[in-house]
């Protein structure tokens, strides 16, 4: 699995904890948001929500790990876009249930509120559980078929309720798109078609 980690500014110091918690699982991890490097331009959850949508809609990654102080801002920003199915994950049980029932492709972590003693350990437990079960398989057993059908329906609703993703960019606030397209290292992980689409925002 190709996983993007995208931190926004208020949670930049938690980036190393997330990366460490993902190590040793056999996934390709792309660290694309804010790290402890204070020289990087600041990304808010508005920026990281758009980055998430670009990555998932272009097929550049399979899964995105994001978040913010409470997790709520990033969750809401990411869910404005088609093809993004995000859950607010605070515990390993949240992770285990979200994967099976909701079959999402993105999680939002609360990275300041309640982030205290052994929070780095909790992150490892979250990732232990989120990748331990089949995505969208349904839980409990007697609800599997219904929940699988609901997940498929939700995917169709997302397509119906949104314009195609790459039509949205021209109508987005251009300073947001430019900041995302020009963020160091971001555009390089995208496929050539998406790179070309975003390049014009950098050049304008």
Backbone bond lengths (Angstrom), bond angles and torsions (degrees), N, CA, C in turn:
res aa  C-N    CA-C-N  psi(-1)  N-CA   C-N-CA  omega(-1)  CA-C   N-CA-C  phi
1 X - - - 1.454 - - 1.528 109.84 -
2 X 1.321 115.88 140.36 1.466 121.12 176.67 1.528 107.76 -101.51
3 X 1.315 115.89 116.87 1.468 122.17 -172.75 1.516 109.92 -117.04
4 X 1.329 116.63 130.58 1.464 121.55 173.70 1.518 109.33 -100.66
5 X 1.322 116.08 135.23 1.467 122.29 172.07 1.523 106.43 -108.28
6 X 1.339 115.91 123.03 1.465 120.16 -175.96 1.528 109.29 -130.08
7 X 1.301 115.75 99.58 1.464 120.82 176.31 1.523 110.92 -89.11
8 X 1.329 115.57 145.02 1.465 118.96 170.69 1.529 108.28 -101.31
9 X 1.337 115.52 177.59 1.460 120.67 -164.87 1.529 113.97 -61.45
10 X 1.327 118.24 -40.01 1.467 119.05 -174.81 1.526 112.30 -69.20
11 X 1.349 116.54 -18.32 1.460 120.48 -177.12 1.520 112.21 -117.09
12 X 1.327 117.37 19.56 1.465 120.10 -175.10 1.530 112.01 -60.17
13 X 1.343 117.82 -32.79 1.464 120.28 -177.23 1.534 112.33 -73.73
14 X 1.334 117.46 -12.06 1.468 120.91 178.50 1.526 111.77 -90.47
15 X 1.325 117.34 -5.34 1.455 121.68 -176.61 1.524 112.20 -55.82
16 X 1.320 117.49 -45.25 1.465 120.00 -177.76 1.526 111.36 -64.26
17 X 1.332 118.06 -33.64 1.466 120.98 177.07 1.529 110.70 -63.46
18 X 1.333 116.42 -42.37 1.464 120.62 -179.78 1.522 110.63 -65.01
19 X 1.323 115.91 -46.31 1.464 119.99 -179.44 1.528 110.78 -60.75
20 X 1.329 117.40 -44.02 1.465 120.83 178.88 1.520 111.71 -62.76
21 X 1.339 116.59 -39.11 1.462 120.78 -178.89 1.528 112.13 -68.39
22 X 1.322 117.35 -22.56 1.470 121.66 179.71 1.530 112.77 -91.18
23 X 1.325 117.25 -11.89 1.466 120.55 -176.04 1.527 112.19 -65.88
24 X 1.326 114.65 149.00 1.458 120.97 173.09 1.509 115.37 76.60
25 X 1.317 117.91 18.84 1.464 121.27 -178.31 1.525 112.65 -107.55
26 X 1.323 116.91 -1.28 1.454 120.42 178.14 1.519 114.61 83.00
27 X 1.333 117.52 9.95 1.457 121.34 178.96 1.524 110.00 -97.14
28 X 1.325 115.67 154.49 1.458 120.56 170.71 1.521 107.32 -87.68
29 X 1.309 117.62 117.57 1.460 122.43 -176.10 1.524 109.42 -108.44
30 X 1.324 116.16 123.39 1.459 123.02 177.87 1.526 108.18 -105.77
31 X 1.318 116.86 118.08 1.460 122.32 -178.54 1.534 108.06 -93.99
32 X 1.333 116.91 93.46 1.461 121.14 -165.74 1.526 115.28 -109.37
33 X 1.297 118.53 -7.48 1.455 119.84 -178.58 1.518 111.87 -103.29
34 X 1.312 115.04 -143.57 1.453 120.88 -176.89 1.524 110.21 -84.27
35 X 1.308 113.90 135.93 1.458 121.28 175.93 1.529 106.89 -114.29
36 X 1.312 116.66 -163.09 1.460 119.55 176.20 1.513 113.32 -73.73
37 X 1.330 117.18 -2.91 1.468 122.21 -179.08 1.530 109.98 -72.86
38 X 1.312 117.09 106.39 1.468 121.52 -175.94 1.518 113.06 -73.47
39 X 1.339 117.18 -7.99 1.459 120.16 179.71 1.523 113.15 -83.11
40 X 1.327 117.33 -14.04 1.457 119.91 178.64 1.523 110.06 -69.75
41 X 1.349 117.54 146.54 1.467 119.25 174.51 1.523 110.15 -63.37
42 X 1.323 117.12 148.77 1.461 120.82 -175.22 1.526 111.89 -76.50
43 X 1.329 114.59 135.02 1.459 122.26 174.20 1.520 108.81 -112.85
44 X 1.321 117.60 127.48 1.461 121.42 171.75 1.525 108.68 -90.68
45 X 1.322 116.75 178.27 1.460 119.12 177.85 1.529 111.77 -67.52
46 X 1.327 117.77 -19.91 1.471 120.41 173.56 1.531 109.23 -64.34
47 X 1.325 116.81 -45.96 1.464 121.35 178.21 1.525 111.38 -64.06
48 X 1.332 116.51 -47.45 1.465 118.94 -175.12 1.530 111.76 -69.47
49 X 1.336 117.40 -28.58 1.462 120.27 173.58 1.518 111.14 -63.31
50 X 1.335 116.91 -44.23 1.464 121.05 177.86 1.532 110.95 -66.62
51 X 1.323 117.21 -41.57 1.470 120.11 177.54 1.524 110.58 -58.09
52 X 1.313 116.12 -41.88 1.463 121.69 178.73 1.516 110.80 -59.24
53 X 1.329 116.10 -46.74 1.464 120.56 -178.83 1.523 111.68 -63.95
54 X 1.315 117.34 -40.47 1.469 120.94 178.29 1.528 110.09 -62.74
55 X 1.310 116.45 -47.02 1.463 120.90 -177.82 1.531 112.00 -62.64
56 X 1.330 116.74 -44.59 1.464 119.94 -177.05 1.519 112.00 -75.51
57 X 1.326 117.89 -41.57 1.459 120.33 -178.13 1.517 112.85 -71.94
58 X 1.333 117.82 -24.46 1.461 120.73 176.78 1.526 111.70 -86.95
59 X 1.332 117.12 -8.39 1.459 121.22 -177.39 1.518 113.30 74.74
60 X 1.334 116.19 17.03 1.469 120.02 -177.76 1.525 112.57 -73.21
61 X 1.324 116.94 -26.09 1.462 121.64 175.67 1.523 109.12 -137.06
62 X 1.325 114.95 163.66 1.464 121.15 177.99 1.520 112.09 -95.82
63 X 1.334 115.65 -24.85 1.464 120.00 -170.89 1.523 108.27 -154.61
64 X 1.335 115.82 145.49 1.460 120.57 178.44 1.519 110.01 -125.41
65 X 1.321 116.09 133.92 1.461 123.13 172.76 1.524 107.00 -109.12
66 X 1.317 116.15 114.78 1.457 121.46 178.80 1.510 109.97 -130.61
67 X 1.313 115.27 -161.96 1.451 120.26 179.18 1.507 110.33 152.72
68 X 1.316 114.39 -176.90 1.464 121.21 177.17 1.526 106.54 -161.54
69 X 1.308 118.10 -159.88 1.457 120.09 -177.14 1.519 113.15 -56.40
70 X 1.339 116.36 -50.64 1.469 121.42 179.34 1.516 112.19 -103.61
71 X 1.318 116.66 -16.15 1.463 121.35 -172.84 1.514 113.27 89.40
72 X 1.341 116.64 -18.04 1.462 120.32 -174.51 1.530 112.63 -74.49
73 X 1.332 117.86 -41.02 1.455 121.01 -177.82 1.509 111.57 -62.96
74 X 1.326 116.11 -49.38 1.467 120.27 179.27 1.526 110.64 -61.99
75 X 1.328 116.65 -43.62 1.467 120.93 178.72 1.518 110.47 -54.29
76 X 1.329 116.50 -49.49 1.459 120.56 -177.30 1.524 111.99 -68.72
77 X 1.334 117.51 -38.06 1.461 120.43 178.85 1.525 110.87 -64.43
78 X 1.319 117.09 -46.66 1.464 120.97 -177.67 1.529 111.62 -65.28
79 X 1.329 116.76 -36.71 1.463 120.85 -175.60 1.531 113.59 -77.63
80 X 1.310 117.96 -0.39 1.466 120.12 174.22 1.523 111.63 -73.58
81 X 1.327 117.29 -14.18 1.460 121.68 -170.87 1.519 111.65 -108.92
82 X 1.342 116.38 152.75 1.466 119.67 177.74 1.521 111.13 -66.88
83 X 1.322 115.32 152.79 1.455 120.23 172.59 1.503 116.12 74.16
84 X 1.337 117.60 6.85 1.465 121.62 178.58 1.521 108.09 -111.33
85 X 1.336 116.23 122.43 1.460 122.21 -179.72 1.520 107.92 -124.04
86 X 1.322 115.40 98.40 1.462 122.39 -167.90 1.524 111.11 -112.39
87 X 1.317 115.74 143.00 1.449 121.47 175.68 1.513 111.16 -123.72
88 X 1.335 116.26 145.59 1.463 122.37 174.70 1.521 107.52 -85.65
89 X 1.324 116.52 115.77 1.468 121.87 -171.13 1.523 110.09 -118.47
90 X 1.327 116.14 117.11 1.462 121.99 178.52 1.522 113.24 -111.28
91 X 1.330 116.60 -20.89 1.467 119.81 -174.28 1.518 110.21 -141.93
92 X 1.319 114.88 168.26 1.459 119.73 178.85 1.529 111.29 -66.09
93 X 1.336 117.88 -31.25 1.463 119.91 176.81 1.528 110.46 -67.70
94 X 1.343 117.07 -42.13 1.468 120.00 173.42 1.521 110.16 -52.65
95 X 1.329 116.06 -47.94 1.460 121.82 -176.43 1.521 111.27 -62.46
96 X 1.309 116.07 -45.16 1.467 122.45 -176.82 1.526 110.72 -63.77
97 X 1.329 116.24 -44.88 1.459 120.62 -179.67 1.523 112.26 -72.63
98 X 1.331 117.09 -40.92 1.467 121.24 -179.34 1.524 111.22 -59.67
99 X 1.319 116.41 -43.27 1.458 119.70 -179.31 1.521 111.14 -62.51
100 X 1.315 116.96 -48.13 1.462 120.38 -176.09 1.522 113.21 -72.66
101 X 1.314 116.76 -43.87 1.461 120.40 -172.74 1.520 111.87 -84.56
102 X 1.327 116.93 -45.97 1.458 120.65 -173.27 1.524 113.67 -97.26
103 X 1.325 117.91 -20.97 1.451 121.13 177.26 1.516 113.08 54.09
104 X 1.338 116.69 42.02 1.454 120.93 -175.20 1.515 113.93 -74.67
105 X 1.333 114.81 169.31 1.462 120.74 178.76 1.526 112.13 -119.04
106 X 1.330 115.43 14.12 1.463 120.07 -173.51 1.525 108.64 -160.77
107 X 1.328 116.63 141.56 1.464 119.19 173.49 1.525 109.81 -129.12
108 X 1.320 114.00 149.20 1.456 121.63 175.29 1.521 108.76 -114.27
109 X 1.321 115.46 126.99 1.461 121.56 -178.10 1.524 110.38 -106.79
110 X 1.345 117.89 135.24 1.466 119.87 170.41 1.528 108.27 -76.52
111 X 1.325 116.99 111.34 1.458 120.73 -169.15 1.522 114.47 -108.68
112 X 1.328 117.53 2.29 1.461 121.28 172.38 1.529 109.89 -127.53
113 X 1.326 116.60 -54.71 1.465 119.69 179.80 1.524 110.04 -63.77
114 X 1.317 116.55 122.68 1.457 121.30 178.88 1.519 114.89 72.29
115 X 1.334 116.73 10.01 1.462 120.24 -178.43 1.527 108.30 -89.61
116 X 1.321 114.56 87.87 1.458 119.16 -174.36 1.510 112.88 -124.50
117 X 1.314 114.58 -138.59 1.449 122.23 -176.07 1.529 110.73 -56.94
118 X 1.332 117.42 129.98 1.469 125.34 178.07 1.534 113.02 66.04
119 X 1.332 117.74 19.48 1.465 120.26 178.38 1.528 111.18 -63.15
120 X 1.324 117.04 -34.00 1.468 120.11 177.68 1.530 110.79 -65.86
121 X 1.325 116.41 -34.68 1.467 121.16 176.67 1.525 109.83 -68.05
122 X 1.328 116.43 -42.05 1.460 120.76 177.23 1.527 111.34 -58.37
123 X 1.347 116.85 -39.09 1.465 120.05 178.01 1.526 110.88 -60.23
124 X 1.331 117.30 -42.40 1.462 120.05 177.81 1.521 110.89 -62.00
125 X 1.325 116.97 -42.10 1.465 121.23 178.62 1.532 110.68 -63.01
126 X 1.340 116.57 -40.34 1.468 121.09 177.97 1.528 109.85 -58.28
127 X 1.341 116.60 -48.89 1.460 119.49 -178.31 1.524 112.00 -71.68
128 X 1.336 118.04 -29.55 1.464 120.35 173.25 1.525 110.53 -56.53
129 X 1.333 115.90 -44.23 1.460 120.81 -174.46 1.530 113.18 -83.07
130 X 1.322 116.88 -35.60 1.469 118.33 -173.90 1.520 111.59 -67.46
131 X 1.335 116.60 -28.57 1.457 120.26 -179.72 1.530 112.48 -103.59
132 X 1.335 117.44 13.39 1.463 120.07 -174.90 1.518 113.19 -96.35
133 X 1.333 117.44 -11.24 1.462 121.06 -175.77 1.525 109.92 -129.96
134 X 1.319 115.21 164.44 1.463 121.01 -179.94 1.522 110.28 -72.76
135 X 1.306 115.59 130.65 1.462 120.46 -179.38 1.523 111.11 -68.20
136 X 1.334 115.69 127.57 1.461 121.62 176.03 1.507 115.35 73.66
137 X 1.334 118.12 16.79 1.469 120.08 -176.40 1.529 112.79 -76.35
138 X 1.342 117.07 -21.47 1.463 120.55 -179.53 1.516 112.70 94.39
139 X 1.332 115.55 145.26 1.463 121.99 177.77 1.529 108.20 -158.01
140 X 1.328 119.28 140.71 1.470 129.01 -5.70 1.530 111.57 -73.29
141 X 1.298 115.57 -179.54 1.463 122.39 -172.83 1.528 112.57 -52.50
142 X 1.329 116.58 -43.07 1.464 119.36 -176.31 1.532 113.14 -72.69
143 X 1.341 117.53 -7.03 1.469 121.15 179.64 1.531 112.37 -110.91
144 X 1.339 116.92 3.85 1.451 120.58 -173.81 1.532 112.81 -56.46
145 X 1.304 116.55 -52.00 1.470 120.46 -174.68 1.526 111.02 -62.92
146 X 1.320 116.50 -43.81 1.470 121.19 179.78 1.521 111.42 -63.43
147 X 1.323 116.22 -43.16 1.460 119.65 -178.05 1.526 112.31 -70.92
148 X 1.318 117.06 -35.86 1.460 119.83 175.57 1.519 110.66 -63.07
149 X 1.319 116.12 -41.15 1.468 120.79 178.17 1.527 110.50 -64.70
150 X 1.332 116.96 -41.31 1.464 120.87 178.62 1.522 111.36 -62.89
151 X 1.340 117.27 -39.53 1.464 120.55 179.11 1.525 110.62 -64.24
152 X 1.322 117.47 -41.62 1.469 121.28 177.18 1.528 110.90 -64.71
153 X 1.329 116.22 -39.78 1.463 120.60 178.81 1.520 110.73 -64.62
154 X 1.334 116.80 -42.08 1.458 120.59 179.48 1.528 111.03 -61.39
155 X 1.313 116.47 -38.48 1.463 120.32 177.58 1.525 110.81 -62.48
156 X 1.314 116.70 -42.01 1.470 120.50 178.20 1.525 111.10 -66.26
157 X 1.334 116.66 -39.81 1.465 120.71 178.93 1.525 110.39 -62.25
158 X 1.327 116.61 -40.59 1.461 120.12 178.09 1.523 111.12 -59.45
159 X 1.323 116.75 -41.12 1.466 120.51 178.71 1.523 111.31 -66.62
160 X 1.324 116.83 -40.51 1.464 121.46 -178.49 1.525 111.48 -69.62
161 X 1.326 116.00 -40.05 1.465 121.62 -171.82 1.525 113.95 -81.24
162 X 1.327 117.59 -11.37 1.457 121.24 -177.25 1.519 111.40 -122.48
163 X 1.309 115.27 151.94 1.454 120.27 166.96 1.528 108.32 -71.48
164 X 1.345 117.71 157.91 1.465 118.52 173.92 1.524 110.15 -54.56
165 X 1.336 116.04 138.70 1.460 120.13 -168.25 1.521 113.84 -54.50
166 X 1.317 117.43 -48.90 1.460 118.91 -172.51 1.531 113.13 -73.72
167 X 1.335 117.66 -7.31 1.473 120.78 170.28 1.526 110.88 -79.04
168 X 1.304 116.63 -20.80 1.467 121.95 -174.99 1.526 111.68 -74.53
169 X 1.323 117.40 -32.40 1.467 121.22 -169.61 1.527 113.58 -57.02
170 X 1.329 117.37 -40.99 1.472 119.57 -177.83 1.523 112.48 -64.55
171 X 1.331 117.07 -25.18 1.462 120.68 -179.15 1.528 113.24 -96.44
172 X 1.324 115.87 -3.18 1.462 120.55 177.71 1.527 109.36 -73.13
173 X 1.345 118.78 156.36 1.469 119.89 170.74 1.526 109.29 -55.68
174 X 1.320 116.48 119.54 1.456 120.49 -169.62 1.528 113.22 -66.00
175 X 1.328 117.99 -27.70 1.460 118.70 178.31 1.526 111.20 -67.34
176 X 1.345 116.83 -29.21 1.464 120.87 177.32 1.522 110.35 -71.74
177 X 1.336 116.09 -46.64 1.468 120.13 -179.28 1.524 110.55 -62.97
178 X 1.332 117.01 -42.72 1.467 120.83 179.63 1.527 111.17 -62.95
179 X 1.328 116.74 -41.74 1.466 120.16 179.84 1.520 111.30 -63.18
180 X 1.325 116.59 -40.27 1.460 121.28 179.53 1.520 110.95 -69.99
181 X 1.336 116.90 -49.03 1.470 121.10 -178.00 1.526 111.36 -62.19
182 X 1.330 116.55 -33.48 1.452 120.44 -177.12 1.517 114.99 -93.56
183 X 1.340 118.04 1.14 1.462 120.10 -178.80 1.525 109.40 -65.95
184 X 1.327 118.20 132.07 1.468 121.84 -174.28 1.525 113.31 -52.06
185 X 1.325 115.70 123.61 1.459 122.11 175.10 1.508 115.56 86.25
186 X 1.338 118.72 -12.26 1.468 119.72 -173.86 1.522 112.31 -70.31
187 X 1.314 116.66 -52.72 1.470 120.40 -173.36 1.527 111.98 -64.75
188 X 1.317 117.47 -25.81 1.470 121.02 -175.31 1.523 113.15 -68.92
189 X 1.336 119.57 -20.55 1.466 121.24 -179.20 1.520 112.42 -89.32
190 X 1.324 117.02 -4.48 1.455 121.65 -177.43 1.523 111.01 -87.49
191 X 1.332 116.81 158.93 1.457 120.80 175.35 1.531 109.06 -68.43
192 X 1.318 115.87 163.02 1.473 121.27 -173.70 1.526 111.98 -59.93
193 X 1.315 117.54 -39.51 1.467 120.83 -179.24 1.522 110.60 -61.68
194 X 1.333 116.48 -45.58 1.464 120.28 -179.63 1.520 111.09 -69.75
195 X 1.318 117.04 -37.28 1.464 120.06 175.39 1.523 110.53 -57.56
196 X 1.319 116.79 -44.17 1.469 121.38 -179.87 1.520 110.81 -63.72
197 X 1.336 116.69 -41.59 1.468 120.35 179.23 1.526 111.58 -62.51
198 X 1.321 116.63 -38.35 1.468 120.33 -176.61 1.520 112.78 -83.32
199 X 1.314 116.62 -25.23 1.464 120.40 -176.26 1.520 111.79 -57.95
200 X 1.322 117.60 -34.84 1.459 120.01 -177.91 1.526 111.71 -64.88
201 X 1.332 116.74 -28.49 1.481 118.88 178.58 1.530 111.22 -72.72
202 X 1.322 115.79 -30.27 1.452 119.99 177.29 1.530 110.43 -72.26
203 X 1.317 115.19 -38.77 1.458 120.73 -175.02 1.524 113.22 -79.84
204 X 1.333 117.75 -26.74 1.478 120.85 -178.32 1.519 111.74 -62.91
